[in-house]
Amino acid sequence: MKYIYRIFVVLSIIILSLIVLIAYRIKPQYENKGIDQLNRPQRKEDQIFDDKNLINVFEGDNELRILLLGVDKSKTKDKYDDGENMRTDTIMLFTIFPEDKKVQIVSIPRDSYVRIHGYDKHKINSAFNPRVYPDGGLDLTVKTVEDFLDVEIDHYAIVDYKAVIEIVDTLGGIDIYWDHPDYSYTDDWVIPPLEINLKRGNNHLDGINAVSYLRARKALDDQDIGRIKNQQDFLMLLFDKIKNPATFFKIPRLLDIVDQYIETDFSYGQLAFLAKFGLSLERSDISAHTLEGRDRSGVNLGGYKVDVYEVDIEKARELVKSY
């Protein structure tokens, strides 16, 4: 029976990979893939480009590092232009070790107090904000993370929270366990208002409520660090649902969502290769970590006294170079 199950899993991976490849060849509508927005020399592997085939993203057995930024484009009462109002609520560094077929996820708390590339120290998510830094955005964020962790980032992906809403709804919702008292919260500063309603125990969430859950932090003792753990656990739940054979016929819709709401310098052929690689992994092949640090109050940033998260930089650098 175990042998038959393994054969079924392998066939499932092959079929899903073919669906991913074929769909990406015929369905792309948005010009947000394969465009490198980072100010860096063109790499050798980027010079030969063929979107019609699986493109190996790995250079031999070298690890591959991908910076994932989860952005919230919600309008607020003082900002009505989505393009001017992007905030990086989630910062994760994915490191893939192809030889061992392992993936390490390291979450960087958004309030991490680090030196911004070319500037003094600030919260790391400020590097993405042009209202804080004139050259703020993707490039400054990538350079800041590279300086901070002493690594080279190979690729990036910017994920709009709308993608999470659409993916969760397409998958029929997701079940989470809320190990806290019942919690309700409304933030009417954002448009539309953010509403969080969670009951102690099991909760079946649709897309909008899933995003609310991912943003909930005030009910948690360790606030942002607790929220990061919830985000990591949520990713694993999504991973399990996407690998479920019941997802087969939903792949075209999922690809539409990826096409619309995820911006990356990966080409479609590279994304198809990564999808095939990811489908071959087990949950035990993926490890998730959060940078260690301590809360610090009363730091002067722009004339305001604020709370920051002071990271142990040596431990952080050791962590991202191992798994």
C-alpha positions, 0 to 999 in steps of 0.5 A, spaced: 500 500 500 505 504 501 508 503 494 502 504 491 501 511 495 508 513 493 507 512 485 501 516 486 504 521 489 510 521 484 504 521 478 501 527 482 507 531 482 508 530 474 501 531 472 501 538 477 508 540 474 505 539 467 499 543 468 503 549 471 508 549 465 502 548 460 498 553 463 504 558 464 505 558 456 498 560 454 495 564 460 500 570 462 496 576 461 500 581 466 507 584 465 510 582 472 514 576 471 521 576 469 523 583 469 529 585 474 527 591 478 534 591 482 540 595 480 545 590 479 549 587 473 546 582 469 547 575 471 549 570 466 543 565 467 539 571 465 542 572 459 539 566 455 531 566 456 526 561 454 519 562 457 517 556 453 520 551 457 522 549 464 528 553 466 533 550 472 534 556 477 539 553 480 547 554 479 549 547 481 548 545 488 549 552 490 543 555 495 538 560 492 536 565 496 529 569 495 526 575 498 519 575 499 515 581 501 508 581 503 505 588 501 499 591 504 496 596 498 490 597 502 487 605 502 487 609 508 484 615 510 490 619 509 492 615 502 487 614 497 492 611 492 494 604 492 501 605 489 503 610 494 501 606 500 504 599 500 507 597 506 511 591 507 508 587 513 511 581 511 519 580 510 521 573 509 528 570 506 527 563 503 533 559 502 533 553 497 538 548 498 538 544 492 543 538 493 539 536 500 532 538 497 531 543 503 528 549 504 529 554 510 524 560 511 527 566 515 522 571 518 525 578 519 520 582 524 518 588 520 520 593 526 527 590 526 532 596 528 538 595 522 542 600 518 538 602 512 543 601 506 546 608 505 543 611 511 543 610 519 539 605 523 531 605 522 526 599 522 527 595 516 520 595 513 522 603 512 526 601 506 520 600 502 517 606 503 519 612 499 516 617 504 521 615 509 527 615 504 527 618 497 530 612 494 525 607 498 522 601 495 524 594 492 532 595 491 533 599 497 530 593 501 534 588 498 540 592 499 539 593 506 537 585 507 543 583 504 548 588 508 544 586 514 545 578 513 551 578 509 548 574 504 546 575 496 539 575 494 538 572 488 531 573 486 525 577 489 517 576 490 512 581 492 506 578 494 499 583 494 495 580 500 489 580 495 493 574 492 492 570 499 484 572 499 484 569 492 488 563 493 484 561 500 477 562 497 479 558 491 482 552 495 475 552 499 478 556 505 483 554 510 482 551 518 486 554 523 486 553 531 486 560 535 489 558 542 487 564 545 480 567 548 475 570 543 478 576 539 474 581 535 477 588 533 476 593 528 481 598 524 477 603 521 483 607 519 484 602 513 479 602 507 475 598 507 476 597 515 480 591 517 475 587 522 478 581 526 473 576 529 476 569 532 473 564 536 477 560 541 479 553 538 478 551 530 476 557 525 474 555 518 476 562 514 475 564 507 480 569 504 478 576 507 478 572 514 485 569 513 488 575 511 485 578 518 488 572 522 495 574 518 495 581 521 492 580 528 497 581 533 494 585 539 491 579 542 498 576 542 502 576 548 509 577 543 505 581 538 509 581 532 513 575 533 507 571 535 504 574 528 510 571 524 509 564 527 502 564 525 504 566 518 509 561 518 504 556 520 499 558 515 504 557 509 505 550 511 497 549 511 497 552 504 503 548 502 499 542 505 492 544 501 496 545 494 499 538 494 492 535 495 490 531 489 483 535 490 487 541 488 488 539 481 483 542 477 484 548 481 491 549 478 489 554 472 485 559 477 491 559 482 495 560 476 491 566 474 492 569 481 499 568 481 499 572 474 495 578 477 498 579 484 505 576 485 511 581 482 517 577 481 524 577 477 523 570 475 520 568 468 514 563 467 519 558 465 523 559 472 516 559 476 514 552 473 521 549 475 520 552 482 513 549 482 515 542 480 521 542 485 516 545 491 511 539 489 517 534 490 518 536 497 515 534 504 513 538 510 519 536 514 523 538 508 521 546 510 524 549 516 521 556 519 525 561 523 524 568 526 530 572 527 532 572 535 532 579 538 529 584 544 524 589 544 527 596 545 523 602 547 524 610 546 528 610 540 528 616 536 526 616 529 524 622 525 523 626 532 518 620 535 520 616 540 518 609 538 519 601 539 523 597 535 526 590 535 533 589 536 536 583 532 542 579 534 546 580 528 551 575 529 546 570 530 542 572 525 547 571 520 549 564 522 542 562 522 541 564 514 547 560 512 545 554 515 539 549 516 
